[in-house]
């Protein structure tokens, strides 16, 4: 038990020392995720609300509101979603300028468990993007999530766990209108954090994510609440 606590303390110190190194460039994301399976049905709903800042709080990076209808096929370990999102993106710094985006998306989430402790999820997402003052755009996203309990063998009540994900974004086209273009590579996000299971269906996570685009890289602290009901 002492060895597990030592590992936990070392991990937390690494996590926050990394954030302090990039403190002048570190932003913060505050997120709520929800998922509900309708009773006696293969259908459900899921979504998230995210308030993203260029700094700790106050300098809006994005306000994202997203929800979708889910479907679970019989005898297949996959969750399918068709959804819609609205995103308000703010300019970095003192400017109050914003850009609006409406987005449709379709995704498949495939769970996997390796051994007794490693929980994986693979997510494939396809987006159709209607961005203010740009041509219609599409984007492909692939994310792998991994959660590993520390003090328990599973993600049950009071479990502390490490959380990791990496997500790759690829643009569907490079021309966005008015003689403007983007690269096929859009961005990559790598995340490492700690989670705590309050009870089945409710867990908190705190971590650090590095986001890299063609032109810049930036760190973000992330605080999230994950709610299945």
C-alpha positions as CSV (number, residue, x, y, z in Angstrom):
1,X,0.0,0.0,0.0
2,X,2.9,2.4,0.8
3,X,4.4,1.6,-2.5
4,X,1.2,2.5,-4.3
5,X,0.9,5.8,-2.4
6,X,4.5,6.6,-3.3
7,X,3.8,6.1,-7.0
8,X,0.7,8.3,-6.7
9,X,2.7,11.1,-5.0
10,X,5.4,10.9,-7.6
11,X,2.9,11.0,-10.5
12,X,1.1,14.1,-9.0
13,X,4.4,16.0,-8.6
14,X,5.4,15.2,-12.2
15,X,2.0,16.3,-13.4
16,X,2.1,19.7,-11.7
17,X,5.8,20.4,-12.3
18,X,5.2,20.0,-16.0
19,X,2.3,22.4,-15.8
20,X,4.5,25.0,-13.9
21,X,7.2,24.8,-16.5
22,X,4.7,25.9,-19.2
23,X,2.8,28.2,-16.8
24,X,3.0,31.3,-18.9
25,X,1.3,29.4,-21.8
26,X,-1.0,27.0,-19.8
27,X,-4.8,27.3,-20.3
28,X,-7.6,25.5,-18.5
29,X,-10.5,23.5,-19.6
30,X,-13.6,22.8,-17.4
31,X,-15.7,20.0,-18.7
32,X,-18.9,18.0,-18.0
33,X,-19.6,14.8,-19.8
34,X,-22.9,12.9,-19.6
35,X,-24.3,9.6,-20.9
36,X,-27.7,8.0,-20.4
37,X,-29.0,4.7,-21.8
38,X,-32.8,4.7,-22.1
39,X,-34.4,2.0,-20.0
40,X,-35.1,-1.3,-21.9
41,X,-33.8,0.3,-25.1
42,X,-30.8,0.2,-27.4
43,X,-31.0,4.0,-27.6
44,X,-29.7,6.8,-25.3
45,X,-28.1,10.2,-25.3
46,X,-24.7,11.6,-24.6
47,X,-22.9,14.9,-24.7
48,X,-20.7,17.4,-23.1
49,X,-20.3,21.0,-22.0
50,X,-16.8,22.5,-22.1
51,X,-15.6,25.9,-21.1
52,X,-12.1,26.4,-22.4
53,X,-9.8,29.3,-21.5
54,X,-6.5,30.5,-23.0
55,X,-5.5,31.2,-19.4
56,X,-6.7,29.7,-16.1
57,X,-10.0,31.6,-16.4
58,X,-11.4,34.7,-18.1
59,X,-9.8,34.6,-21.6
60,X,-12.3,32.5,-23.6
61,X,-10.8,30.0,-25.9
62,X,-14.0,28.0,-26.7
63,X,-17.4,27.4,-25.3
64,X,-18.5,24.0,-26.6
65,X,-22.0,22.5,-26.3
66,X,-22.5,19.1,-27.8
67,X,-25.1,16.3,-27.6
68,X,-26.1,13.3,-29.6
69,X,-28.4,10.3,-29.9
70,X,-26.7,7.0,-29.2
71,X,-27.4,3.4,-30.4
72,X,-26.0,0.2,-29.1
73,X,-26.4,-2.8,-31.6
74,X,-27.3,-6.1,-30.1
75,X,-24.4,-8.5,-29.4
76,X,-21.8,-6.0,-30.5
77,X,-19.5,-4.1,-28.2
78,X,-19.8,-0.6,-29.8
79,X,-21.7,2.6,-29.1
80,X,-22.8,4.6,-32.1
81,X,-23.7,8.3,-31.9
82,X,-25.2,10.9,-34.3
83,X,-25.0,14.4,-32.8
84,X,-24.7,18.1,-33.2
85,X,-22.5,20.8,-31.5
86,X,-22.3,24.5,-31.2
87,X,-18.9,26.1,-30.7
88,X,-18.0,29.7,-29.9
89,X,-14.3,30.4,-30.3
90,X,-12.6,33.4,-28.8
91,X,-9.5,35.2,-29.9
92,X,-6.4,35.0,-27.8
93,X,-5.6,37.9,-25.6
94,X,-7.6,41.1,-24.9
95,X,-9.8,40.9,-28.0
96,X,-13.5,40.0,-27.5
97,X,-13.9,38.8,-31.1
98,X,-15.5,35.4,-31.5
99,X,-16.2,32.9,-34.3
100,X,-19.2,30.6,-34.3
101,X,-19.3,27.0,-35.6
102,X,-22.2,24.5,-35.9
103,X,-21.0,20.9,-36.3
104,X,-22.7,17.6,-37.0
105,X,-20.8,14.4,-36.1
106,X,-21.0,10.6,-36.2
107,X,-18.9,8.4,-34.0
108,X,-18.2,4.8,-33.0
109,X,-16.9,4.1,-29.5
110,X,-15.4,0.6,-29.0
111,X,-14.5,-0.6,-25.5
112,X,-11.8,-3.1,-24.6
113,X,-10.4,-4.5,-21.4
114,X,-6.9,-6.0,-21.2
115,X,-6.2,-8.2,-18.3
116,X,-7.9,-7.2,-15.0
117,X,-6.9,-3.5,-14.8
118,X,-6.4,-1.9,-18.2
119,X,-9.6,-0.2,-19.6
120,X,-9.4,1.0,-23.2
121,X,-11.8,2.9,-25.5
122,X,-11.3,3.6,-29.2
123,X,-13.2,6.4,-30.7
124,X,-13.6,7.2,-34.4
125,X,-15.4,10.5,-35.2
126,X,-16.4,12.1,-38.5
127,X,-17.4,15.8,-38.4
128,X,-19.2,18.1,-40.8
129,X,-18.3,21.7,-39.9
130,X,-20.1,24.9,-40.7
131,X,-17.7,27.7,-39.6
132,X,-18.5,31.4,-39.8
133,X,-16.8,33.0,-42.9
134,X,-15.4,29.7,-44.1
135,X,-16.5,27.1,-46.7
136,X,-18.1,23.8,-45.6
137,X,-15.4,21.6,-44.0
138,X,-15.1,18.0,-42.7
139,X,-12.7,16.4,-40.2
140,X,-11.6,12.9,-39.1
141,X,-10.7,12.2,-35.5
142,X,-9.2,9.1,-33.8
143,X,-8.8,8.8,-30.1
144,X,-7.5,6.1,-27.8
145,X,-8.4,6.3,-24.1
146,X,-6.8,4.3,-21.3
147,X,-7.7,4.1,-17.6
148,X,-5.8,2.0,-15.1
149,X,-6.9,1.7,-11.5
150,X,-4.2,2.3,-8.8
151,X,-5.7,1.3,-5.4
152,X,-8.3,-1.2,-6.7
153,X,-8.5,-3.9,-9.4
154,X,-11.4,-2.2,-11.2
155,X,-13.1,1.2,-11.6
156,X,-15.5,0.8,-8.6
157,X,-16.4,3.2,-5.9
158,X,-13.4,5.1,-4.3
159,X,-11.1,3.9,-7.0
160,X,-8.2,6.2,-8.0
161,X,-6.9,5.7,-11.5
162,X,-4.5,7.0,-14.0
163,X,-6.0,8.3,-17.3
164,X,-4.4,8.7,-20.7
165,X,-5.6,9.6,-24.1
166,X,-4.2,10.6,-27.5
167,X,-6.3,12.1,-30.2
168,X,-5.4,12.8,-33.8
169,X,-7.3,15.3,-36.0
170,X,-7.1,15.2,-39.9
171,X,-8.9,17.8,-42.1
172,X,-11.0,16.4,-44.9
173,X,-10.0,19.2,-47.3
174,X,-7.4,22.0,-47.4
175,X,-9.3,24.8,-49.2
176,X,-11.5,26.7,-46.8
177,X,-12.6,29.6,-49.1
178,X,-11.4,33.1,-50.1
179,X,-8.0,31.7,-51.2
180,X,-7.3,30.4,-47.7
181,X,-6.1,26.9,-46.9
182,X,-5.2,24.6,-44.1
183,X,-3.0,21.6,-43.8
184,X,-4.4,18.0,-43.8
185,X,-3.0,17.6,-40.3
186,X,-5.2,19.7,-38.0
187,X,-3.9,18.9,-34.5
188,X,-2.9,16.3,-31.9
189,X,-3.9,16.1,-28.2
190,X,-2.0,14.1,-25.6
191,X,-3.4,13.9,-22.1
192,X,-2.3,12.4,-18.7
193,X,-4.3,12.7,-15.5
194,X,-5.7,11.2,-12.4
195,X,-9.2,10.2,-11.8
196,X,-11.4,9.4,-8.8
197,X,-14.6,7.3,-8.9
198,X,-17.2,8.9,-6.5
199,X,-19.6,6.0,-7.1
200,X,-20.7,4.0,-10.2
201,X,-21.5,6.5,-12.9
202,X,-19.8,9.4,-11.3
203,X,-16.1,10.2,-11.5
204,X,-13.8,13.3,-11.5
205,X,-10.5,13.7,-13.5
206,X,-7.7,16.2,-13.2
207,X,-4.9,16.2,-15.7
208,X,-2.7,18.0,-18.2
209,X,-3.1,18.0,-22.0
210,X,-0.7,19.2,-24.6
211,X,-2.2,20.3,-27.9
212,X,-0.1,20.7,-31.0
213,X,-1.2,22.2,-34.3
214,X,0.8,23.1,-37.4
215,X,1.6,26.6,-36.1
216,X,1.6,26.3,-32.2
217,X,1.7,24.0,-29.2
218,X,0.0,24.7,-25.9
219,X,-0.6,23.0,-22.6
220,X,-4.0,22.9,-20.8
221,X,-5.0,21.8,-17.3
222,X,-8.2,19.8,-17.5
223,X,-10.8,19.4,-14.8
224,X,-13.7,17.1,-15.8
225,X,-16.8,15.4,-14.3
226,X,-18.0,12.2,-16.1
227,X,-21.7,11.3,-15.4
228,X,-23.5,8.2,-16.5
229,X,-27.1,8.0,-15.3
